[in-house]
Amino acid sequence: MSPLGMLWENDHGLSEDGRVEAEELRRKLMDAKARVMNPQATWMTRIFNPDVVCSSPFTRCLETTCIAFKDFIPKSGLEIFREAREHKKLGGFDSTGVACGKEIPPRVRAELEAVYQASPDSEKTEAVLEEFDKIVIDTSTVEDEWWGGMLGESYADIDDIQQALMRRLRSQRGSLAGGGAATVLVGHSYCIRSIFDAYLPNSATPDAASLRSKALPCCGVVGARIEWTEAGVPVIREAIPLLATHLEPAERDFDGQVSRASSCACGRGKVDLCVVS
C-alpha cells in the first residue's frame, strides 16, 4: 500500500503486515492439518505432502514461501521458478530483481532478519533464521538476469513467460495419477490471474469469473487441477478456493457478462492483445 515505495525500491522485501499475513497462513495450514475430518481433504493433503514447492525469485515471494510453507517444503528443497515472477510494467522497480543465483538466499535471509527485528521477540527472530538456514534452495534457473527490462514487457513477452511456466509445471513428476506432481506454487497477483484467465474455462467452476478477472488476496490459496490435451494445451479443469480464501466478485457489464477490461491478463487494459481463453 505504498505506491512511492514500490515505485522506487527494487525487489522489496515483506512489510510488517506481509510478515503477519504469511504467519497467519502458516497457522491456518497447521490448524487444517490438525483436523482429522477435513471437507477439503484431497486438496489439503496435497498441500501437506507436496512433491514440489516452488516460488517466484522475488524476495517478498520467497520470504512468504519460507514463512508460510516451511513445514511442508520437501527434503529435496525449495525450487525457484524464474517463470513465476511478476509481470513487469513500465518502470516497475518492485518487479526488478537485484540478485541472481547463489546471491538470492542471503538477500532473502537479510530481509527476513530485518522484518523480524522490528518485533521485540529476539528469540523468534533467531528461530526463523535457523529454520531458513535449513531450507535447501535451488537457484539453478536464475543464475543470469531473470527480470524484465526498464521499459517493461510486451504482451508477447508475457505470453511467452506464461507458456514457459505451464511447461515447467507440466515437467514436474511426482505422486499424482499418470506421474504428475502435486505442486505448491507461490507467485504474484498478475501472474496468477493471467494463468486463470488463459486456461480456466468459465464453465469449470462458479468462481471462474472472479479468478480470471480479479487478483487473489494476499496469501490467498486456490487449488487447481491442470490437465493437458493431446495437443499439449493446458486446461484448468477445477479451481477451488482453500483456507477460507475470499474471492471478489467479477465485474460485469450491463448485459451481465464479465467485463473484459477487468479480465486483462497482464493488468494493462489492452484486452485485444492479451491472452484469453
N, C-alpha and C positions, 0 to 999 in steps of 0.2 A: 504493500500500500504506500510505497514511497517512490513515486514516478521519477523524481530527480535522482534519487539514489540508484534506482535501477538503470537510469539512462547513462550514468557516469561510471558505475562500478563494474568492471569486467568480472564475470563468473563469481558473483557474490555468494556468500555462504548463507546458512539459515539465520533468520532473525530469531529473537527470543520466542515470539509467537509460533514460528515454524517449528522450533525445537519442541515446544509444548504439544503441538499437533502431532508430531511424529511420535512422541512418547505416549500420547493418548491412543494412537493407532496400535502401538505395541501392546498397550493394556487391553484394548478390545480383542486383539488377536489371542492373547493369553487367556482372557476370560472365555472366549469362544472355544478354545482348545480344552479348557477345564470342564466344559459342559458335556455330559455323556450323550444326551439326546439333542441333536442339532438339526433343525429342518434344512440347513444348507450344508449338510454333512459332506456331500460329494465335492462341492466346491471348496469347502474349508479344509477337507482332508488333503486336497491337492496343494493348498497354501502351506499347510503344516508339514507336508513331505514333498517339497518341490524337487524336480530333477535339476532345475536351473533357477538361479536368482540372478537377474541382470538389471543393470541400471544405465541411465544416461551418464556420460562422462562429466556432466556439470557438477560442481562441488555441492550445491544445495541438494541435488538429487541423490548423490552418493551418501551425504550425511543422513538424509531421510531413510535410505535403504539400511544403513548401518545401525540406525537407532530403532526403526520400526520392525525390521525383519531379521535382526541379529540372532534371534532364537531359531530361525528357520533356514539360514544360509547353509547349503550343503558343505560337507568337509572339503569338497573339491574347490570351494571358494565362490567369490562374487565375480561375475563377469561384467565387464564394461562393454556396452554395445554403442559404438560411435553412431550407429544409425538411429538410436533412440534419443538423440539430443534434440533440444527445442529448435523449431524452425526460426530462422533469423530474419528479422525485418531490417529496413534501412536504419543504420546506426546500431541499434540492438546491442549495446555494450553488455547487458546482462546475459546475452546469448553469444558472447565472445569468450572463448576459452583463454586460459593463461598457461596451464601446464600440459605437458604431454608425457605419455609413458610412465616411467617409474617416478616422475616428479608429481604425479597426481595424488597417490596415497598420502605423502607428507603434507600436501596442501590441505587435503580433507581433514587430516588429523589436527592440523593447526587451527582450522576453522571450528572443529568440534571443541577443541580446548577453549577457544575464545568465547563461544556461545555458552559453554557450561561454566566458565569462570564468572559469568555475570550472576550465577547462583552462589549464595553463601555456603553451600554444601560442598566443601573441597573434596570430601570422600567420594561424593557422587561423580565429580569430575575425574578423579583417578580411576574409578571403576569403569567409566565409559571409555577412557583411553586404553585401559587394559584390555577390555573386550574388543576394541577396534584393532589393537595390535595383533590379536589372534586371528583376524579375518584375512584369508588369502585373497588378494585382489588381482585378477587377470587384466593387465593393461595392454595386451598384445595387439589389440585392434586400434589403439590410439597412440601409437608411437610417433606418428607425424601429426601435423596440424589438422585437427578434426572439425574445426568450426568454420562457418561461412565467412565471406569477405565483408568489408566495411559497407558495401552497397546492399547488403542483404542477399537473399537467394531468390532466384527466379522461380516461377511456377514449375518450370521443367525440372529445376534442381530439387524442389520439394517433392515432386512426383518421384524422381529417381531415388531419393533418400527413403521415401516411404516404401517403395517397392523393395529396396535393399533390406529394410527392416523386416518385411514379411518373409523374404527369402531366408534371412538369418533365423527367424523364428521357426521356419519350416525345417531348417537343417538340424535343429536340436533333436537329440534322441534320448528316450527315457522309458518311463513306466506305462505310458498310455497304450491303448489298443493300436496295433499297427506300428508300434515303435516310437510314436510321437512323445513329446516331453510335456510334463506339467511345468510351466514356466511362469515365474513371477517377474513381471516387467515393471520397473519403477521409472516413470517418464514424466513428460510435461503436458500442459493443457492443450496447446495447439497440435502437438504431435499425436497425442492420444485421440483427440477429437477427429483429426484427419483420417486416422485408421478406421474409426467407426463410420465416418462419412463415406469413405470409399468402399468399404467391404461389408457393412452391416445393412442388409435389406430392411426397408421399413416394415415388412411383414414378419420379420424374425422375432420381434418382441415388442410388447407395449411400450417399452422405454426407448425404442429405436430412434424416434424423432428427437428426443432430448439428447441422447448420446451423440447423434450426428450433428447437432446444431449448438449444443451448449458444452462449455468446459466443465470437467468434473470439479467438485470442490477439492480444496487442498486435503491431501491424504484420503481422498475417496478411493474406494475399491470396487472394481467390477470384474466379475468372472466372465470370460469369453471363450467360447468353443469355436475354434477355427478349423475349417476343412479346406482342402484344395481340390479343385475339379480336375478331370483328366487332362485338361489343357493347362493345368498349373496355376489357375486363378484362385486366389484365396477368397473364401466366403466365411463370414462370421455367422454361424448357424444359430447361436444363442448368446445372449449377453444379459447377465443378472447382477444388479447392484447388491453388494455384500456389506455386512457390518453396519447396517443402518445408513448407508451412503444415500444422501438426499440429492435427487436429480431435479434441476429446474425444468419446468415445463417448456417445451419448444415454442418459439414464437410462430404465430400463424397469420396468414393474410386474410383478407375479407372473405375469401372463398373457403376458409378453413384449412387451406393447405399450409404445410410447413414453409415458412419464409426461406427462400433460397439464399437471400442475403445473409441470414443468420447461420446458414449451413456451409459457409465458405470454408474449405478445408484448411486454408492457411491463415485465416483471420484477417485478410486484407480487403475482403469485399469484392474481389474481381471474380465473381462466381462463374462467369462464362469461360474462364481459363483454369478453373480448379478441377480437381479430380472428384467426381461424384458418381455414385452408383445408380 
